[in-house]
Amino acid sequence: MCRAMSLQKAIRHHEFGQPLEVLRLEDVEQAEPQVGEVRVRLLAATINPSDYGMIGGSYGRLRELPAVAGREGVGVVDAIGRGVSSVGVGARVRFPEEGTWQATACMPAADLLMVPGDVPLDQAAFSFINPPTAYCLLKKIVDLAPGSWVVQNAGNSAVGMAVIQMAKVMGLKTISQVRREELIEPLKAMGADHVVLEGSGWAKQAKELTGGEPIRLALNSIGGESATDQIKALGEGGTQVTFGGMVGDPVRFPTRFLIFNDVRLVGFWWDQWSKKAGAKGLNEVMSAVYGMMRDGTLKLPVEATYSFDEYEAALKHDKRPRLGKILLKP
């Protein structure tokens, strides 16, 4: 007699496009772990900015269609295939990255990223992309001495809030650019030294903000005039790192600043960095991130939590002005 096939819920797309147009909540077959594999049950997933690029077909690395959406979430091992002895049922791990918006997924046990059980669940859910990106931006690109100044745009993003809190731990000082005045006080409460409004001419007062000290590092995830302002504010020999392009507007090539201020423009992509760093480099960064989450020096807010059935409302909420992550749970 044939065993009945187990079905589970998954949010998938069969073509690339706008999320609300192409995503569907579907019943799919639940996989059984094969030799050397484990099955992971999702506890909580996030909506990450890069999810939109993957669903829309514009991200640097795309999946074969039909594809389960989402790339960040935390789960627990709930079944083990033959030959697996390195991990047990109940272990908390990163949910398989190739589609986190589904109830369960299988992956090789050798590829598991373990998540400490004493890290709060909501923090663990979004610990795999934005916080390690923030850590690398501050530690892996420019050698910053304590007291150095860093400027960033999108200060209210998950990376931005992680940068503010991590910089405080590292003894660095921050200027955060935002677009809404109501964000100033919440970011200062997190530890931001200065919060400035985009379009306010803040770059002309940069030396006043820093007490005459140069700005060594600029973190750009927006582009356009916001990025240009950073370049103008950088001190001699300063570096601007671009790791996102939210508005998609062109940045005017800053000839004068490159020549006379020796400003350097570089890029950063967490996916690429983590692969090049290998297991040792990845574990070093994640250990630092989890240490700060564990002791509370890094705590990112959660805006709201939605079930899979409410994914459309979750996506709409994610696009509204907010200060915190949107979580999805099966």
C-alpha atoms as a printed R data frame, in Angstrom:
    type eleno elety resid chain resno      x      y       z
1   ATOM     1    CA   MET     A     1  0.000  0.000   0.000
2   ATOM     2    CA   CYS     A     2  1.376  3.404  -0.983
3   ATOM     3    CA   ARG     A     3  2.143  5.893   1.768
4   ATOM     4    CA   ALA     A     4  0.060  9.078   1.544
5   ATOM     5    CA   MET     A     5  2.019 12.060   0.302
6   ATOM     6    CA   SER     A     6  2.455 14.817   2.915
7   ATOM     7    CA   LEU     A     7  1.731 18.337   1.734
8   ATOM     8    CA   GLN     A     8  2.896 21.646   3.163
9   ATOM     9    CA   LYS     A     9  2.400 25.343   2.463
10  ATOM    10    CA   ALA     A    10  4.895 27.366   0.418
11  ATOM    11    CA   ILE     A    11  4.861 30.879  -1.060
12  ATOM    12    CA   ARG     A    12  6.140 30.431  -4.638
13  ATOM    13    CA   HIS     A    13  6.416 32.218  -7.958
14  ATOM    14    CA   HIS     A    14  6.377 30.638 -11.420
15  ATOM    15    CA   GLU     A    15  7.693 33.742 -13.171
16  ATOM    16    CA   PHE     A    16  9.697 36.820 -12.244
17  ATOM    17    CA   GLY     A    17  7.801 40.018 -11.539
18  ATOM    18    CA   GLN     A    18  6.196 42.192  -8.886
19  ATOM    19    CA   PRO     A    19  5.730 40.123  -5.706
20  ATOM    20    CA   LEU     A    20  2.013 40.836  -5.279
21  ATOM    21    CA   GLU     A    21  1.429 39.824  -8.904
22  ATOM    22    CA   VAL     A    22  3.492 36.629  -9.151
23  ATOM    23    CA   LEU     A    23  3.542 35.097  -5.653
24  ATOM    24    CA   ARG     A    24  1.053 32.352  -4.716
25  ATOM    25    CA   LEU     A    25  0.453 30.362  -1.525
26  ATOM    26    CA   GLU     A    26  0.511 26.752  -2.728
27  ATOM    27    CA   ASP     A    27  0.435 23.203  -1.428
28  ATOM    28    CA   VAL     A    28  3.691 21.412  -2.242
29  ATOM    29    CA   GLU     A    29  5.041 17.992  -1.374
30  ATOM    30    CA   GLN     A    30  7.011 17.797   1.847
31  ATOM    31    CA   ALA     A    31 10.462 16.320   1.181
32  ATOM    32    CA   GLU     A    32 12.017 13.483   3.187
33  ATOM    33    CA   PRO     A    33 15.713 13.784   4.096
34  ATOM    34    CA   GLN     A    34 17.992 11.593   2.031
35  ATOM    35    CA   VAL     A    35 21.368 10.122   3.006
36  ATOM    36    CA   GLY     A    36 23.465 12.803   4.703
37  ATOM    37    CA   GLU     A    37 20.563 15.262   4.860
38  ATOM    38    CA   VAL     A    38 18.322 16.763   7.516
39  ATOM    39    CA   ARG     A    39 14.885 18.321   7.239
40  ATOM    40    CA   VAL     A    40 14.455 21.731   8.857
41  ATOM    41    CA   ARG     A    41 11.112 23.091  10.078
42  ATOM    42    CA   LEU     A    42 10.693 26.856   9.817
43  ATOM    43    CA   LEU     A    43 10.183 28.869  12.997
44  ATOM    44    CA   ALA     A    44 10.316 32.376  11.513
45  ATOM    45    CA   ALA     A    45 11.400 33.995   8.257
46  ATOM    46    CA   THR     A    46 11.907 37.614   7.271
47  ATOM    47    CA   ILE     A    47 11.169 39.837   4.324
48  ATOM    48    CA   ASN     A    48 14.566 41.055   3.169
49  ATOM    49    CA   PRO     A    49 15.188 43.814   0.584
50  ATOM    50    CA   SER     A    50 17.060 41.314  -1.593
51  ATOM    51    CA   ASP     A    51 13.923 39.128  -1.740
52  ATOM    52    CA   TYR     A    52 12.341 41.690  -4.061
53  ATOM    53    CA   GLY     A    53 15.271 41.483  -6.469
54  ATOM    54    CA   MET     A    54 15.153 37.680  -6.490
55  ATOM    55    CA   ILE     A    55 11.391 37.598  -7.071
56  ATOM    56    CA   GLY     A    56 11.640 40.364  -9.665
57  ATOM    57    CA   GLY     A    57 14.539 38.768 -11.546
58  ATOM    58    CA   SER     A    58 17.081 41.562 -11.006
59  ATOM    59    CA   TYR     A    59 19.252 40.087  -8.241
60  ATOM    60    CA   GLY     A    60 22.820 38.924  -8.837
61  ATOM    61    CA   ARG     A    61 21.867 35.268  -8.288
62  ATOM    62    CA   LEU     A    62 18.479 33.872  -9.335
63  ATOM    63    CA   ARG     A    63 16.719 30.539  -8.757
64  ATOM    64    CA   GLU     A    64 15.177 28.130 -11.201
65  ATOM    65    CA   LEU     A    65 11.412 28.506 -11.562
66  ATOM    66    CA   PRO     A    66  9.070 27.686  -9.974
67  ATOM    67    CA   ALA     A    67 10.845 28.992  -6.905
68  ATOM    68    CA   VAL     A    68  9.985 29.311  -3.226
69  ATOM    69    CA   ALA     A    69 10.531 32.937  -2.204
70  ATOM    70    CA   GLY     A    70 12.552 34.205   0.742
71  ATOM    71    CA   ARG     A    71 16.189 33.712   1.705
72  ATOM    72    CA   GLU     A    72 16.416 34.316   5.432
73  ATOM    73    CA   GLY     A    73 14.901 32.434   8.337
74  ATOM    74    CA   VAL     A    74 15.578 30.259  11.360
75  ATOM    75    CA   GLY     A    75 14.303 26.749  12.015
76  ATOM    76    CA   VAL     A    76 14.846 23.517  13.906
77  ATOM    77    CA   VAL     A    77 15.937 20.121  12.655
78  ATOM    78    CA   ASP     A    78 12.850 17.879  12.684
79  ATOM    79    CA   ALA     A    79 14.031 14.795  10.753
80  ATOM    80    CA   ILE     A    80 17.392 13.187  10.012
81  ATOM    81    CA   GLY     A    81 18.480 11.083   7.057
82  ATOM    82    CA   ARG     A    82 20.713  8.019   7.180
83  ATOM    83    CA   GLY     A    83 24.346  8.647   8.002
84  ATOM    84    CA   VAL     A    84 23.822 11.867   9.933
85  ATOM    85    CA   SER     A    85 25.378 11.924  13.409
86  ATOM    86    CA   SER     A    86 26.677 15.500  13.683
87  ATOM    87    CA   VAL     A    87 23.345 17.052  14.657
88  ATOM    88    CA   GLY     A    88 20.177 15.963  16.434
89  ATOM    89    CA   VAL     A    89 16.478 16.644  16.150
90  ATOM    90    CA   GLY     A    90 15.610 19.963  17.808
91  ATOM    91    CA   ALA     A    91 18.855 21.743  16.955
92  ATOM    92    CA   ARG     A    92 18.305 25.377  15.968
93  ATOM    93    CA   VAL     A    93 19.800 26.194  12.564
94  ATOM    94    CA   ARG     A    94 19.561 28.558   9.653
95  ATOM    95    CA   PHE     A    95 16.647 27.510   7.446
96  ATOM    96    CA   PRO     A    96 17.856 26.430   3.972
97  ATOM    97    CA   GLU     A    97 18.505 29.642   2.069
98  ATOM    98    CA   GLU     A    98 17.022 28.405  -1.213
99  ATOM    99    CA   GLY     A    99 13.456 29.345  -0.302
100 ATOM   100    CA   THR     A   100 12.611 30.183   3.298
101 ATOM   101    CA   TRP     A   101  8.912 30.921   2.820
102 ATOM   102    CA   GLN     A   102  7.868 27.284   3.215
103 ATOM   103    CA   ALA     A   103  7.086 25.045   6.174
104 ATOM   104    CA   THR     A   104 10.060 22.652   5.829
105 ATOM   105    CA   ALA     A   105 13.036 22.026   3.561
106 ATOM   106    CA   CYS     A   106 15.888 19.522   3.352
107 ATOM   107    CA   MET     A   107 19.600 20.235   3.108
108 ATOM   108    CA   PRO     A   108 22.952 18.467   3.623
109 ATOM   109    CA   ALA     A   109 23.838 18.216   7.307
110 ATOM   110    CA   ALA     A   110 27.393 19.289   6.461
111 ATOM   111    CA   ASP     A   111 26.103 22.693   5.271
112 ATOM   112    CA   LEU     A   112 24.142 23.579   8.416
113 ATOM   113    CA   LEU     A   113 24.771 26.901  10.134
114 ATOM   114    CA   MET     A   114 24.088 26.398  13.821
115 ATOM   115    CA   VAL     A   115 22.228 29.090  15.767
116 ATOM   116    CA   PRO     A   116 22.817 29.329  19.536
117 ATOM   117    CA   GLY     A   117 19.714 28.446  21.505
118 ATOM   118    CA   ASP     A   118 20.114 31.445  23.806
119 ATOM   119    CA   VAL     A   119 19.803 33.983  20.985
120 ATOM   120    CA   PRO     A   120 16.225 35.381  20.967
121 ATOM   121    CA   LEU     A   121 14.148 33.757  18.222
122 ATOM   122    CA   ASP     A   122 13.075 36.995  16.520
123 ATOM   123    CA   GLN     A   123 16.695 38.219  16.412
124 ATOM   124    CA   ALA     A   124 17.902 34.863  15.081
125 ATOM   125    CA   ALA     A   125 15.370 35.051  12.237
126 ATOM   126    CA   PHE     A   126 17.119 38.051  10.670
127 ATOM   127    CA   SER     A   127 20.672 37.377  11.809
128 ATOM   128    CA   PHE     A   128 22.035 35.969   8.544
129 ATOM   129    CA   ILE     A   129 22.242 38.907   6.118
130 ATOM   130    CA   ASN     A   130 21.869 42.415   7.553
131 ATOM   131    CA   PRO     A   131 23.789 42.148  10.867
132 ATOM   132    CA   PRO     A   132 26.801 40.329   9.342
133 ATOM   133    CA   THR     A   133 26.774 42.850   6.492
134 ATOM   134    CA   ALA     A   134 26.919 45.674   9.046
135 ATOM   135    CA   TYR     A   135 29.740 43.940  10.911
136 ATOM   136    CA   CYS     A   136 31.817 43.469   7.757
137 ATOM   137    CA   LEU     A   137 31.234 47.057   6.616
138 ATOM   138    CA   LEU     A   138 32.704 48.287   9.892
139 ATOM   139    CA   LYS     A   139 35.467 45.694  10.353
140 ATOM   140    CA   LYS     A   140 36.558 44.229   7.021
141 ATOM   141    CA   ILE     A   141 37.038 47.138   4.604
142 ATOM   142    CA   VAL     A   142 38.775 50.021   6.379
143 ATOM   143    CA   ASP     A   143 40.922 49.741   9.496
144 ATOM   144    CA   LEU     A   144 39.074 52.109  11.840
145 ATOM   145    CA   ALA     A   145 40.606 53.220  15.111
146 ATOM   146    CA   PRO     A   146 38.303 53.867  18.086
147 ATOM   147    CA   GLY     A   147 36.796 57.326  17.784
148 ATOM   148    CA   SER     A   148 36.700 57.248  13.963
149 ATOM   149    CA   TRP     A   149 33.659 58.724  12.228
150 ATOM   150    CA   VAL     A   150 31.352 56.766   9.918
151 ATOM   151    CA   VAL     A   151 28.469 58.182   7.872
152 ATOM   152    CA   GLN     A   152 25.648 56.044   6.473
153 ATOM   153    CA   ASN     A   153 22.400 56.576   4.606
154 ATOM   154    CA   ALA     A   154 19.218 54.562   5.240
155 ATOM   155    CA   GLY     A   155 20.017 54.836   8.944
156 ATOM   156    CA   ASN     A   156 16.617 53.331   9.812
157 ATOM   157    CA   SER     A   157 17.174 50.172   7.738
158 ATOM   158    CA   ALA     A   158 18.124 46.913   9.436
159 ATOM   159    CA   VAL     A   159 21.738 47.336   8.334
160 ATOM   160    CA   GLY     A   160 21.636 50.964   9.444
161 ATOM   161    CA   MET     A   161 20.369 50.171  12.932
162 ATOM   162    CA   ALA     A   162 22.902 47.349  13.258
163 ATOM   163    CA   VAL     A   163 25.699 49.727  12.217
164 ATOM   164    CA   ILE     A   164 24.626 52.249  14.881
165 ATOM   165    CA   GLN     A   165 24.619 49.656  17.661
166 ATOM   166    CA   MET     A   166 27.760 47.818  16.559
167 ATOM   167    CA   ALA     A   167 29.676 51.068  16.106
168 ATOM   168    CA   LYS     A   168 28.833 51.966  19.697
169 ATOM   169    CA   VAL     A   169 30.309 48.661  20.893
170 ATOM   170    CA   MET     A   170 33.430 49.209  18.747
171 ATOM   171    CA   GLY     A   171 33.971 52.779  19.968
172 ATOM   172    CA   LEU     A   172 33.151 54.354  16.597
173 ATOM   173    CA   LYS     A   173 31.024 57.459  16.008
174 ATOM   174    CA   THR     A   174 28.178 57.648  13.491
175 ATOM   175    CA   ILE     A   175 26.248 60.106  11.370
176 ATOM   176    CA   SER     A   176 23.040 58.554  10.016
177 ATOM   177    CA   GLN     A   177 21.073 60.023   7.115
178 ATOM   178    CA   VAL     A   178 17.279 59.585   7.155
179 ATOM   179    CA   ARG     A   179 14.307 60.917   5.199
180 ATOM   180    CA   ARG     A   180 11.793 61.367   8.022
181 ATOM   181    CA   GLU     A   181 12.192 63.643  11.023
182 ATOM   182    CA   GLU     A   182 10.325 61.231  13.306
183 ATOM   183    CA   LEU     A   183 13.235 58.771  12.949
184 ATOM   184    CA   ILE     A   184 15.802 61.072  14.545
185 ATOM   185    CA   GLU     A   185 15.067 60.439  18.208
186 ATOM   186    CA   PRO     A   186 14.591 56.634  17.946
187 ATOM   187    CA   LEU     A   187 17.976 56.289  16.227
188 ATOM   188    CA   LYS     A   188 19.653 58.526  18.784
189 ATOM   189    CA   ALA     A   189 18.155 56.329  21.493
190 ATOM   190    CA   MET     A   190 19.888 53.354  19.831
191 ATOM   191    CA   GLY     A   191 23.239 55.137  20.077
192 ATOM   192    CA   ALA     A   192 23.545 57.283  16.937
193 ATOM   193    CA   ASP     A   193 25.807 60.283  17.548
194 ATOM   194    CA   HIS     A   194 24.119 62.436  14.892
195 ATOM   195    CA   VAL     A   195 21.033 61.875  12.725
196 ATOM   196    CA   VAL     A   196 20.604 64.216   9.746
197 ATOM   197    CA   LEU     A   197 17.830 64.725   7.220
198 ATOM   198    CA   GLU     A   198 18.450 64.047   3.549
199 ATOM   199    CA   GLY     A   199 18.424 67.242   1.493
200 ATOM   200    CA   SER     A   200 19.148 69.466   4.505
201 ATOM   201    CA   GLY     A   201 22.632 70.455   3.348
202 ATOM   202    CA   TRP     A   202 24.186 68.485   6.205
203 ATOM   203    CA   ALA     A   203 27.329 67.666   4.199
204 ATOM   204    CA   LYS     A   204 28.415 71.328   4.349
205 ATOM   205    CA   GLN     A   205 28.329 71.133   8.154
206 ATOM   206    CA   ALA     A   206 30.114 67.762   8.369
207 ATOM   207    CA   LYS     A   207 33.198 69.188  10.094
208 ATOM   208    CA   GLU     A   208 31.004 70.903  12.669
209 ATOM   209    CA   LEU     A   209 29.245 67.619  13.374
210 ATOM   210    CA   THR     A   210 32.534 65.763  13.888
211 ATOM   211    CA   GLY     A   211 34.359 68.539  15.732
212 ATOM   212    CA   GLY     A   212 36.790 68.858  12.845
213 ATOM   213    CA   GLU     A   213 37.635 65.148  12.698
214 ATOM   214    CA   PRO     A   214 37.611 63.532   9.224
215 ATOM   215    CA   ILE     A   215 34.945 61.041   8.200
216 ATOM   216    CA   ARG     A   216 36.850 57.871   7.323
217 ATOM   217    CA   LEU     A   217 34.052 55.640   6.019
218 ATOM   218    CA   ALA     A   218 30.749 56.190   4.188
219 ATOM   219    CA   LEU     A   219 28.183 53.403   3.811
220 ATOM   220    CA   ASN     A   220 25.847 53.793   0.843
221 ATOM   221    CA   SER     A   221 22.780 51.664   0.175
222 ATOM   222    CA   ILE     A   222 20.647 54.286  -1.583
223 ATOM   223    CA   GLY     A   223 22.517 56.025  -4.409
224 ATOM   224    CA   GLY     A   224 21.641 59.317  -6.110
225 ATOM   225    CA   GLU     A   225 22.120 62.603  -4.254
226 ATOM   226    CA   SER     A   226 22.312 60.795  -0.930
227 ATOM   227    CA   ALA     A   227 25.491 59.035  -2.040
228 ATOM   228    CA   THR     A   228 26.910 62.227  -3.561
229 ATOM   229    CA   ASP     A   229 26.470 64.051  -0.239
230 ATOM   230    CA   GLN     A   230 28.507 61.339   1.471
231 ATOM   231    CA   ILE     A   231 31.351 61.726  -1.007
232 ATOM   232    CA   LYS     A   232 31.429 65.473  -0.377
233 ATOM   233    CA   ALA     A   233 31.565 64.904   3.391
234 ATOM   234    CA   LEU     A   234 34.349 62.287   3.370
235 ATOM   235    CA   GLY     A   235 37.744 63.293   4.673
236 ATOM   236    CA   GLU     A   236 40.961 62.980   2.697
237 ATOM   237    CA   GLY     A   237 41.617 59.361   1.801
238 ATOM   238    CA   GLY     A   238 38.115 58.362   2.898
239 ATOM   239    CA   THR     A   239 36.290 55.339   1.489
240 ATOM   240    CA   GLN     A   240 32.687 55.009   0.351
241 ATOM   241    CA   VAL     A   241 31.285 51.474   0.277
242 ATOM   242    CA   THR     A   242 28.183 50.841  -1.840
243 ATOM   243    CA   PHE     A   243 26.203 47.739  -0.876
244 ATOM   244    CA   GLY     A   244 22.747 48.656  -2.195
245 ATOM   245    CA   GLY     A   245 20.911 50.981  -4.571
246 ATOM   246    CA   MET     A   246 17.415 51.582  -3.220
247 ATOM   247    CA   VAL     A   247 16.474 54.508  -5.453
248 ATOM   248    CA   GLY     A   248 18.326 53.453  -8.591
249 ATOM   249    CA   ASP     A   249 19.242 57.066  -9.397
250 ATOM   250    CA   PRO     A   250 22.666 57.640 -10.978
251 ATOM   251    CA   VAL     A   251 25.494 59.034  -8.863
252 ATOM   252    CA   ARG     A   252 27.359 61.916 -10.489
253 ATOM   253    CA   PHE     A   253 30.967 60.882 -10.935
254 ATOM   254    CA   PRO     A   254 32.817 62.935  -8.288
255 ATOM   255    CA   THR     A   255 35.933 63.831 -10.296
256 ATOM   256    CA   ARG     A   256 37.009 66.698  -8.043
257 ATOM   257    CA   PHE     A   257 36.795 64.662  -4.845
258 ATOM   258    CA   LEU     A   258 38.572 61.642  -6.293
259 ATOM   259    CA   ILE     A   259 41.476 63.821  -7.450
260 ATOM   260    CA   PHE     A   260 41.894 66.326  -4.627
261 ATOM   261    CA   ASN     A   261 40.586 64.329  -1.638
262 ATOM   262    CA   ASP     A   262 41.832 60.910  -2.764
263 ATOM   263    CA   VAL     A   263 38.354 59.461  -2.060
264 ATOM   264    CA   ARG     A   264 37.929 55.784  -2.868
265 ATOM   265    CA   LEU     A   265 34.742 54.094  -4.067
266 ATOM   266    CA   VAL     A   266 34.323 50.351  -3.500
267 ATOM   267    CA   GLY     A   267 31.503 47.817  -3.367
268 ATOM   268    CA   PHE     A   268 30.429 45.057  -0.984
269 ATOM   269    CA   TRP     A   269 28.123 42.052  -1.437
270 ATOM   270    CA   TRP     A   270 27.628 39.797   1.593
271 ATOM   271    CA   ASP     A   271 26.854 36.720  -0.518
272 ATOM   272    CA   GLN     A   272 30.171 37.006  -2.336
273 ATOM   273    CA   TRP     A   273 32.189 37.903   0.757
274 ATOM   274    CA   SER     A   274 30.856 34.989   2.825
275 ATOM   275    CA   LYS     A   275 31.637 32.483   0.073
276 ATOM   276    CA   LYS     A   276 35.191 33.770  -0.312
277 ATOM   277    CA   ALA     A   277 35.725 33.828   3.466
278 ATOM   278    CA   GLY     A   278 34.748 30.173   3.808
279 ATOM   279    CA   ALA     A   279 33.485 28.436   6.936
280 ATOM   280    CA   LYS     A   280 36.170 29.911   9.207
281 ATOM   281    CA   GLY     A   281 35.509 33.519   8.147
282 ATOM   282    CA   LEU     A   282 31.740 33.057   8.259
283 ATOM   283    CA   ASN     A   283 31.833 31.534  11.738
284 ATOM   284    CA   GLU     A   284 34.014 34.388  12.994
285 ATOM   285    CA   VAL     A   285 31.508 36.994  11.843
286 ATOM   286    CA   MET     A   286 28.432 35.080  13.012
287 ATOM   287    CA   SER     A   287 30.022 34.445  16.405
288 ATOM   288    CA   ALA     A   288 30.509 38.192  16.844
289 ATOM   289    CA   VAL     A   289 26.931 38.906  15.738
290 ATOM   290    CA   TYR     A   290 25.442 36.290  18.069
291 ATOM   291    CA   GLY     A   291 27.579 37.533  20.945
292 ATOM   292    CA   MET     A   292 26.049 41.006  20.603
293 ATOM   293    CA   MET     A   293 22.533 39.615  20.181
294 ATOM   294    CA   ARG     A   294 23.018 37.427  23.229
295 ATOM   295    CA   ASP     A   295 24.115 40.253  25.534
296 ATOM   296    CA   GLY     A   296 21.577 42.721  24.150
297 ATOM   297    CA   THR     A   297 24.047 45.242  22.695
298 ATOM   298    CA   LEU     A   298 22.516 44.424  19.288
299 ATOM   299    CA   LYS     A   299 18.733 44.329  19.207
300 ATOM   300    CA   LEU     A   300 16.783 45.065  16.042
301 ATOM   301    CA   PRO     A   301 13.074 45.890  16.316
302 ATOM   302    CA   VAL     A   302 10.265 43.743  14.900
303 ATOM   303    CA   GLU     A   303  7.499 45.763  13.260
304 ATOM   304    CA   ALA     A   304  4.938 42.962  12.877
305 ATOM   305    CA   THR     A   305  4.511 39.207  12.409
306 ATOM   306    CA   TYR     A   306  2.236 37.607   9.790
307 ATOM   307    CA   SER     A   307  1.246 34.046   8.937
308 ATOM   308    CA   PHE     A   308  1.809 32.575   5.473
309 ATOM   309    CA   ASP     A   309 -1.915 33.073   4.795
310 ATOM   310    CA   GLU     A   310 -1.374 36.810   5.327
311 ATOM   311    CA   TYR     A   311  1.665 37.169   3.066
312 ATOM   312    CA   GLU     A   312  0.022 39.826   0.868
313 ATOM   313    CA   ALA     A   313 -0.686 42.034   3.893
314 ATOM   314    CA   ALA     A   314  2.878 41.415   5.084
315 ATOM   315    CA   LEU     A   315  4.360 42.581   1.776
316 ATOM   316    CA   LYS     A   316  2.189 45.698   1.746
317 ATOM   317    CA   HIS     A   317  3.197 46.482   5.332
318 ATOM   318    CA   ASP     A   318  6.855 46.000   4.439
319 ATOM   319    CA   LYS     A   319  6.596 48.797   1.877
320 ATOM   320    CA   ARG     A   320  5.109 51.293   4.325
321 ATOM   321    CA   PRO     A   321  7.206 53.637   6.481
322 ATOM   322    CA   ARG     A   322  8.313 51.614   9.514
323 ATOM   323    CA   LEU     A   323 11.140 51.006  11.963
324 ATOM   324    CA   GLY     A   324 11.599 47.269  12.212
325 ATOM   325    CA   LYS     A   325 11.468 43.951  10.380
326 ATOM   326    CA   ILE     A   326  8.421 42.069   9.113
327 ATOM   327    CA   LEU     A   327  8.398 38.393  10.121
328 ATOM   328    CA   LEU     A   328  6.579 35.507   8.407
329 ATOM   329    CA   LYS     A   329  5.585 32.311  10.242
330 ATOM   330    CA   PRO     A   330  3.913 29.180   8.831
